[in-house]
Amino acid sequence: MTIVTVSDSASRAEGEGPGAPKSPAAELHRIRFAAVVRYYPVFLIFLIWEILSRLDLLDPMFMPPLEDVARTFYQEVFVTHELLHHIGVSFMRAGAGLGLAAVAGIGAGVLMGRVRVIESFLDPLISALFPTPKLALFPLMMIFLGIGDASKIGLIFLGCFFPIVINTYTGVKNVDKFFIWNALTKGASQRQLIWHVVLPAALPIVFAGLRVATSTAFLLIVASELIAANDGLGYLIMFAERSFDPALMWSGILVIAGMGFAVDRLLLALGGRLFVWQDNNK
């Protein structure tokens, strides 16, 4: 006869409790289920698209069946590799413009928030230039920078600079004065004040500006490649439209949407790890 002690029962209950570690397979299943629940509107749109296409309620010249788009995507990525080339070109241009805008925008925003002379000089310029449609300046950029990558990177830089500098400036101006006074009374220099007090406190608002700028970068890179380019996703979409290849056109459109979504999720996840103290203080 087997005797079960109280300690054995307690340890078994602890091993089967809600805090017990889960197997990797169970954890992967939970993550997949959470992703489906969270992003079910996207899957629902794809399902409706496929159903309406199969019922011949959508013109295949404008919206082909999703199965045809997926087949074209697979062929262009894994067979001909042509789509990978266009993705790399567009991502390079968008990344270069966004990176330059982040460096310049964050630097200018911090200086505007900390130096009154720079704030007085840049604030009216930003207020005047920010509402200007950036795409309307693209012909001028092509004249001065040519029709190559430089004009496209310059357009993306200009479009992404303003949301970053405005958000950085706002974040720096809204830093709690108590933090600044406390650091100054303890002997912190201006450099230490900016790096260890101002920037960490303003970073959540700066990240919000980066998320807006990311969307702007993908919008402008496609628009500029639609106007003047020999490669890139914008060029691919225009080429497919003129070649009456709607499946390829929609493949390019969905790739752009997926790239923007992936970068935004990465920034959101990075912000969640960097700003975990915000949730703890609520």
Buried (B, 14 or more C-beta within 10 A) or exposed (E): EEEEEEEEEEEEEEEEEEEEEEEEEEEEEEEEEEEEEEEEEEEEEBEEBBEBBEEEEBEEEEBBBBEBBBBBBEBBBEEEEBBEBBBEBBBBBBBBBBBBBBEBBBEBBBBBBBEEEBBEEBEEEBEEEEEEEBBEBBEEBBEEBEBEBBBBBBBBBBBBBBBBBBBBBBBBBEBEEEBBEEBBEEEBEEEBBBEEBBBBBBBBBBBBBBBBBBBBBBBBBBBBBBBBBEBBBBBBBBBBBEEEBBBBBBBBBBBBEEBBBEBBEEBEEEBEEEBEEEEEEE
